[in-house]
Amino acid sequence: MRDYSTGVSDLFAGQLNEWDLARDNYRQLDNVKIRKIFFAEFEVTVQFNPGRITSSAAKVDAGSIEARPCFLCEKNRPQQQRGLRFEQDYDILINPFPIFNRHLTIVSDTHTDQRIAGNFTTMLELAMALPGFVIFYNGPQCGASAPDHLHFQAGNKGFLPIETDFRNKSLCTMVAVDYRAELWAWQRYGRGIMTLKGTDKEALASIFGIFYKRFALTQPDRPEPMLNILASFSDNRWIIHVIPRKLHRPSCYFAEGKDKILLSPAAVDMGGVFITPREEDFIKITSTDISGIFMQTCLTDREISSLTADIL
């Protein structure tokens, strides 16, 4: 797998020179407000980013999706948006409404539903091809604002707290290993996560497939089990954080008045950066709110342990 880093750097340089909307939105990241909210063993960053209101408030019910043109299909993209080909089936695009200083959307040529089954190895190949990025996947019912079009996203490394938290042995420890991969378990992190680390792409995909089938049995009526996934590649190894979900949006999203917090958590939020498009929510959100959001939307450590028993 060749390194696409230079091509992506050239793409950013060209697009920020040619595309006023994208250039203005990336410049505005310099003025984005952030807060750190501290827990006993970790911290969460809260970002006030009004440019993300469209994604956070997106209507993702079947009727709304069917009624609008797909903004990821090439024929409906902005005229100024150019892409970099990845292999034969994907375009790498800069995201014009960024969270990261370098934010990509990697889009399938085919207008096909957002599904990780059959596409997990593509995610790992992207991580290898973009070693300076974390690749992330939002399932069709837990964060994808285009659940009708297969895509991944990527953001520059060093942004998400989970990257450094993974190295904190009081939060995450290896619990199983064989010649193919390592399984790591999280504790006292507020959200249940399965983490895999290894050098063998096919083995990692096989282990993920076992987990996927087990988890799917608990959500038989969904198009796919609810998942956010973060994957990166360095030192010839992949690190893959799989965050199973039991709910898309927490109760505060639907509340009225002072109880409302317009926050629709997806992979970035699960990685430790909460995106608040409204300043009032950025100001008032507390550690109690964040703990409640994790508790409502994620599995527990015990549930993860059950799903990963004897998986290696």
N, C-alpha and C positions, 0 to 999 in steps of 0.2 A: 504494500500500500504506500503510494507516494505521499510526501508531505505537501499539504495544500497551503501552508502558512504564508508563503510569499504571494501566492495568488490571491488569498483573502486580504492581505495588506494592500495589494494593488487595487482590489475591488473597493475597499473602504476609501482609499485616496481618491479614486475616480468618482465614486458616488457622492462623496461629501463635497466634491468640487462641482458636480453637475446638478445635484438634486437639492433644491433650496429647503424643502420640508425636512429631509433627513439631516442636512447640515445644521439647521436651526435646532432641531430636537436633540442632537448630540451635544451641541454647545450648551444647551440648557441643563444638561446633566452636571455641568460644573457648579450650578446653583441649586441643585436638588438638596433638600434638607434631609438630614438623617438623625436618628436617635438610637442610642444603645440602651437596651433593656436587659438587665442582668438577672440571671437565675443563679442557683447555688453552684452549678457546675459548668454553665455555658451562658452565652449571651445571644440575643436576637437583635438584628438591626432592623429598624423601621425606616422606610424610605417614603417621603412625600413626593409623589410623582404624578401630577395631574394628567400627563400625557397618556397614562395607562387607563384612563376612565373607560375608554371604549372596550378594552379587554375585560376589565374587572366587572363591568355592568353588562357584558354581552348576553344577549338572549340566545340560549343554546338548545331550546326546545325544538322538536322536529319541525313544527310549523314555521318558526322564525327562520330556521336554517334553510328550509325549502323555498322561502319567499325571497331570499336575497341572493344576488350573484356571489359565487365563491371568490373571495378576494385573493386566494392563493393560486387559482388557475391563471396561466400565463395571459390569456386573452383579457382578463379583468384586472391585471396588475397596473399600477401607475406607469405612465408612458416613460418616466425617467428611470424606472427601476430596471437595472441590469443584473445578470447573474453570472456565477461561475459554475461550470458544469462539474458535477461530482459523479464519477463513473458514468454509467449510461442512462441513469434513471432519475437523477435529482439535480435541482438547481440550488446553489448556495446563494442566498440573498442577504443583504444587510436589512435588519429590522428597523424601519423608520420611526418606531415608537419605543426607544430603547429603555432597558433597565440597567444594562451593563455599558461600560465604555466601548466595548466591542460586542455587539449583539447580532446574532445571525439567525435566520430562519432557513432551514434546509427542506425543500419542497419536492415532493414526488411529481414526476411528469403526469401521472395519471390521477384523475379525480376519483379517488377511492377512499373509503372510510378510514378514519384514524384508528389503526389497530397495531399493537406491538407484536402480536403473534405473526410469525413469518418475517418480521422485520428487525428482530433484536440484533442479529449479527450485523445488519447495516448500521445500527447505532454504535456498535463496537468499532466497526471500520471507520466511521466518522471520527470517533475519539482518537483513533490512531492517526488519521489523516490531519487532524487539527489538534496537535499536542499542547497548544497554548490555551485550549478551551475546555470547558465542561459542557458535554452534550446533555440535553435534557428532553424528556418526553412527558407530555401531559396526556392522560387518557381522555377519551371522548366525553366522559362524564365527571372529570375532575381537573378541569383547567384549560382544556383545549378550546380556544375561541373559534376554531374551524374544525369541528369534529367530523366534517364530511370530506376532509382532504388530508391525506397522510403527510405528516411533516414532523420534523424535529426542530429544536432550537439549540443555540450554543451561546455561551457567554464566557468572557475571558476568565482564566483561572485567577484565584486569589481574592475573589469577590464574596463567595459564599462561606459563611462560618463553618459549615459542615466539613469543608476541606481540611481545616486545621483541627476541628473537633475530633475527626477520625483518628488523629494521632494522639489523642488524650486517652491514656489507658484507664482512667477512672470512668470514662464514658463508653468506651468501645474496646472490646477484647476479642481475640480470636478464640473460637470455641470448637472448631473442627477444621481439619486439613487432610488432604490426600495429595497425590502427585498431580492432580488436576487444578485444584483451587483451594482457597481458604474461605471459611465462613466466619464472619464477625458478628457479634451480638452487642447491642446497645443497651444501656441501662441509665436511668435517671436523666433521660433526654427529652421526655415529654411526649414523644411520638415513636411509634414502633417502626423499626427499619430492619430490613435484611441487607447486609452488605457482603458482596463477593469480591475477592481479589485473586487475580491469577494471570497466567501467561497464555493459556490455551483457549482460544476463542470458541472453538466447538464445545469444549467441556463446559465453559461458562454458560453458553447458550443452552446446553442440555440441562444443567442444574436450574437455570432460570425456568426452563420449560416445565420441570417437575413442580417447582413452586407455583408457577402460573396455573397449572391444572388443579393443584390442591386449593388454591385461593378461589379459582373459578367456581368450585363446588359450593362455596359459601355465598356466591352471588349469582345463582343460576339464571335469573331473569334479566341480567344486564348484557349489553352487546359484547363487553369484555369486562373482566374484574377491574375494579377501580385502582389505577396505579399511577404514581409519579415515579420517574426514574432519572437518576443523575449518573453519568458515566464519564470517566476521564482515563487518560493513558499517559504513563510516564515510567521511566526505568524499565521499559519492556513489559509492563504489567498494566492490566485494567483494574480500576476500582469502580464498582458499580453499587450505588445505593438504590435499593428498591423500597419505595414507601407505599404500602397498600393503604387504600382509603375505604372508609365506610360511609362517607358523606361528602358531597361536593362543597356546599356552602353552609357555614354555621348559622345558628339562629340569629346572631347579631346582624347578619347581612339583610335579613328580612324584617328586623325590628323597626319601630317607628320612633321619631323624636330623638331624645338624648341617648336612648339605648342602641341606636343604629350605628353600626360600623360597617362601611361598605368595603369589605375585604373578601375577595374570592380566592382562597388559597390554592396554589398550584405548586409545581416543582421548586420554583425559586423560594417561595415562602417556606416550604418544607425544608429547604436547604439553609434556612435561617435568616432570610431577608424578607420581611413583610412589606408588601407594596400597598400603600394607602393613597388613592387618587384624590381624596378629600382632605384638606388641611385640618379640619376639625377632628377627623379620626386620627390623623398623625399626632395631634396634640394630646388627645385624651386616652389613647390606647394604653393599657397597663399590662404588667406581667400576668395578672389574673385573667385579663381578657385573652392573652395569647395562650395561656395554659388551657383555658376553656375551649379555644378554637382547636388546638391540638387534640384535646380529649374528645371533642365531638366528631372530628373528621378522620382521625387516625386510629389504627389498631393499638392495642397495648403490647408491652414487651412479652407478656405471657402468651398472647395470641400469636405473635410472631414466632415464639419458641415452639409452639404447637405445629405451626405450618412448616417449620424448617427441621423438625425432628428427623434424624437419620437421612437428611438430604445429601450428606456427604458420607 
